[in-house]
């Protein structure tokens, strides 16, 4: 009789292991590929905000349509005065991180050059993990400092 109980126990373990394997495969199949529209899950549209002091309209967008996870890539920052005119002489800084994790980028993104038409190239951005990121643009001009923050969600 003990051998019958042992066989039932082994069979139950094999069924449980098989179900766990099938569940893991289904979960992996559902999470591993790109989304139906081919995006990584990052916010790929340009995001625009009025600066904290209200002097500037600032927008950010990835230089490529799909900012990659764990790969260096670039962003474009556009700055104009709130009334739509040229911003004049200013310094633009870029940083960010994951506020909920309490850390910044593992790289040192920086504005490397003006592209014309009030746009600036930011090089050296790397989202090293999925989750909620925040990009911060600071503008320094003769009137002082101003800036805006943008939330970006990076999916695995």
BELDA-V287694 format. One record per residue. N is the residue number from 1. RES is the residue in one small letter. NEAR is the number of other C-alpha atoms within 12 Angstrom. Layout:
N|RES|NEAR ; N|RES|NEAR
This chain:
1|x|7 ; 2|x|8 ; 3|x|9 ; 4|x|10 ; 5|x|11 ; 6|x|12 ; 7|x|13 ; 8|x|14 ; 9|x|14 ; 10|x|14 ; 11|x|14 ; 12|x|14 ; 13|x|14 ; 14|x|14 ; 15|x|14 ; 16|x|14 ; 17|x|14 ; 18|x|14 ; 19|x|14 ; 20|x|14 ; 21|x|14 ; 22|x|14 ; 23|x|14 ; 24|x|15 ; 25|x|14 ; 26|x|13 ; 27|x|13 ; 28|x|13 ; 29|x|13 ; 30|x|14 ; 31|x|16 ; 32|x|15 ; 33|x|16 ; 34|x|17 ; 35|x|16 ; 36|x|11 ; 37|x|12 ; 38|x|13 ; 39|x|22 ; 40|x|28 ; 41|x|26 ; 42|x|33 ; 43|x|27 ; 44|x|26 ; 45|x|22 ; 46|x|23 ; 47|x|27 ; 48|x|25 ; 49|x|29 ; 50|x|26 ; 51|x|26 ; 52|x|20 ; 53|x|20 ; 54|x|18 ; 55|x|29 ; 56|x|35 ; 57|x|33 ; 58|x|40 ; 59|x|33 ; 60|x|37 ; 61|x|32 ; 62|x|31 ; 63|x|26 ; 64|x|20 ; 65|x|21 ; 66|x|30 ; 67|x|34 ; 68|x|30 ; 69|x|23 ; 70|x|20 ; 71|x|17 ; 72|x|24 ; 73|x|27 ; 74|x|30 ; 75|x|39 ; 76|x|41 ; 77|x|44 ; 78|x|39 ; 79|x|43 ; 80|x|31 ; 81|x|27 ; 82|x|20 ; 83|x|14 ; 84|x|17 ; 85|x|14 ; 86|x|19 ; 87|x|27 ; 88|x|20 ; 89|x|17 ; 90|x|24 ; 91|x|25 ; 92|x|36 ; 93|x|30 ; 94|x|38 ; 95|x|33 ; 96|x|33 ; 97|x|33 ; 98|x|27 ; 99|x|19 ; 100|x|13 ; 101|x|15 ; 102|x|12 ; 103|x|18 ; 104|x|25 ; 105|x|27 ; 106|x|19 ; 107|x|21 ; 108|x|22 ; 109|x|29 ; 110|x|30 ; 111|x|27 ; 112|x|21 ; 113|x|19 ; 114|x|21 ; 115|x|17 ; 116|x|15 ; 117|x|17 ; 118|x|27 ; 119|x|26 ; 120|x|33 ; 121|x|30 ; 122|x|33 ; 123|x|26 ; 124|x|28 ; 125|x|35 ; 126|x|32 ; 127|x|37 ; 128|x|26 ; 129|x|23 ; 130|x|22 ; 131|x|23 ; 132|x|27 ; 133|x|32 ; 134|x|31 ; 135|x|40 ; 136|x|35 ; 137|x|40 ; 138|x|33 ; 139|x|37 ; 140|x|23 ; 141|x|19 ; 142|x|12 ; 143|x|15 ; 144|x|15 ; 145|x|21 ; 146|x|29 ; 147|x|37 ; 148|x|34 ; 149|x|30 ; 150|x|33 ; 151|x|29 ; 152|x|31 ; 153|x|26 ; 154|x|27 ; 155|x|26 ; 156|x|24
